[in-house]
Amino acid sequence: MPDHLFADPGLAALYDRFHPWRASGDLDFYLPMVLAAESVLDVGCGTGMLLHAARRAGHTGRLCGLDPAAGMLERARTRTDIEWLLGDLGSVPFDREFGLVVMSGHAFQVFVTDEELLTSLAAIRSALTAQGRFAFDTRNPGARAWERWTPDHVKEITDASGALVRMWNEVDTPVTGDVVRFTTKVTSPSWSGPQVSRSTLRFLDTGGLSSFLTEAGLVIAEQFGDWAGNPLTASSPEIITVARRA
């Protein structure tokens, strides 16, 4: 999802409703890692679902959420026992402070250019302790998820007032290379008009991903192909990676 679409607190309140799969998908996958780490940085934390769950499960160490969308953080800040920072990896430098850095919800894919990738990975490496881990996910380009981002694949929810809200994507075609550009539209009969956002995501394959990690001084420790922890294959829906300092 494009973060800037949810800069408004009203739209941010709908984010979790549109993504109910996360509670039994990536969040369940990452939560044990979070609970095992004394200090955790959640980059692109959104509404704080993962760190909220960690506190509820008994995590007593440092938890820090970082996100560029003010509306999302307004939702996250319903818990005051977690650090919440507005910004991105370039605005808040860290120096070997976290045993785990996590990027869930395919947030890693917003790093579109080579420069963005390398700068962000360098910041993540700097944030990790000597034995720290960086856990993140990106959609496997082999599964071609963007081919299902069409107006006939509409998500429908009801908001807090009971009003129907619909959301869908429209991809710019043809898709060439590893960058996908698309429009997201969110509408409701109770609104004066649709909310529209333009986004760009990068779909790195395993070879490209490994090259960027290596150049940034990181090495892959584990990789998985789905949230059940199955091995990564050419057609797996996800590329889930756990990396460490080289």
N, C-alpha and C positions, 0 to 999 in steps of 0.2 A: 504494500500500500504506500502511496506517496505521503510522506510525513506532512507536507505543507497543507494538504487537504484537511488535516485534523488540528491545525493551529487554533481553530475556533473551539472553545470548550464544548459547545453544543454538539458539534460533529464528533469530537473526541469521545464523547459519551457513547457513541454508537460503535466505536471501533471493536470493542470486545464482543459485542452482539453479532457483528459480522464475521467474527472468527472463532466460533465456539469450538472448532476442531483443535485449537491450540491447547486447551486444557488437558486433552488426552494425547497430544502429539509432542511438539517440541518442548513445551513446558515440563511435562512429565520426564522427558529425556534429560533435560538440563538440571532439573531440581536436585537430583542426588549429587551432581558435581558441585552445585552451589553449596549444599549442606556440608560437603566435605572440605570446603575451602574456608580459611579463616577470614579472608577479605575478598570481596567480589566487586568488579566493575561491570555493569550491564550497559553496553553501548547501544543506543537506540532503544532505550528501555520502554518507550511508549507509555502506556497507562500504569506501568509498574507491576504487571501481573506476576512475573517471575519472582521479583524481590519480595512482593507481598506474600506470595506462597512460601518463600523461604522463612520469613519471620513467623508466619503461622505455624510452620513445621518445627520451629525452635532454634533457628539460627541466631546466635548471640554475638557474632563478630561484625565487622564493618561491611555494610552493604551500600553501594553507591550506584545511582542510576543517572545516565547522561542521555539527553535527548534535545534535538533542536526545535521541537514543537511545543510551544507554551501551553496549548490546550491539553495536550497529552499529559504534561507534567502537572497540570492543575488537578487532573484525575489521580495521578500517582501520589500526590502530596496529601491525600486523605490519611496516609500513614506518615507520622512525623518522626518515627524511629529509624528512618532510612535517609541517607543523603540524596538530594535531588539536585542535579545541576543542569541548567539550561545552556546548550551549546553543542559543539561537536569535538572531535578529537584534536582539532587544531587550536581550539580556544581554551582548553583546560589541560595543561601538561601534567603528567604524572611521572614519578621516578621510582620504579621498583616497589610499588605500593600494594599490588594485588596478586594473590595466589591464583585467581581465576579472572580472566576477562571473557565475557560471553556476548555474542551477538545473535539473537534469536529472530524468528519471524522473517528470515531472508533479508535482514537489514544490510548484510554485507554487499548485496547486489547494487546498492545505491552508489558505490564507488565505481564510477563509469570509466574514467580515464586512467591511464597508467600512472600518472602523477598522483592522482587521488588515492589509488590503491597503495602505492609505495609509501606515500606520506602517512596514510592512516595505519598501515602495518608497522611502520617505524614507531609511531606513537603508541601502538598497542604493545610492541616489544618493550618499549621504555617503561610502560606501566606494569609489566610483569616482574614478579620476584624471580630470583635465579631458578627456582624450581616451578615457576608458575606455568599455567596452561591457558591457551586461547582456544575457546570452543565456539564454533560458528557453523552456519548452514547456508548453502546456496542451491538453487534449483539446478538439477542436472540438465544441461542443454540436450542431452540425448532423449529426454522424455518430452521435449518440445511443449512445455506447459502453455506457452503463449498462444498456441493454436486453439486453445479452449477459452481464451479471453475474448469473447464475442458477445454481442448484445443478446443472443439467445441463451447465454449462460448468466442469468440474472440471479443475484442473491436478494432475498426479501426478509426483512425483520420487522418488528414493531418497536417503536421507541417507548420511552417511559410513559407517554400519554396514551399509548395504544394505537398511534397512527402508523400506517404502513410506510416503510422506507425501502426503496429499491436501489441497488447498485450494480453496475456492470462496467466492463472495460471494452475499449475498441482499439485494436492494435494497428499501428501504421504498417502497411504492407507495400512491397515485399520486405521481409526481414532478411537482412544480409549481415554477415559477420556475427559477432557475439553480443550486439547491443539491440535491445528491443525498446521501441518508443510507443507509448500508448496514452490514451485518454481515459480517465475514470469519471463516471457520472453518477451522482447520487441525487435521487428525486423523491419527493413525497407529495401527495395531494394536498397536504396541509401547508406546503411552502409556496412562496410566491414564484419560485423558479428553481431550476436544477443547480446543484453545486458541481463545478467542473474543474478538473485538475489534469495537468500534463506531467508525465513521468518518463524517466528513462532508467532501465535496469541493464546490468551486464550479466550475461550467462557464460561464465568461464568454465571451460572443460577441466578435467583433472590435470592435464599437462600444463596448461596455462596457470592454473591455481598454484601448482607446485613451484613453478618458476618464480612467481611473484613472492611466495613465502620464502623461498631460498634467498632471493635478492634482498629481502628485508631482514635476513638473519634469523629466520624461523624454520623449523623442521617439523614435518608431519609425524605425529606420534600414533594416531589412529584415524581411520576413516570408516564411515558407514553409509549405507545406501537408503536407509529409511529410519523412521522413529522407533521401530522394533529392534534396531541394532543389527540388522542383517548386513552382509557384506556388500560393498559397493560394486555394482555392475554397470555395463554400458547403458542399460535401460532403467536403472534405479531412478526414482523420482527426486531424490535428494543427493547432494554431496555434503555430508556432515563430517566436519574435520575437527580434530583436536591437535593443536600444534604447541610447540614449546620453543624456547630459545635454542638456537643452534649451538 
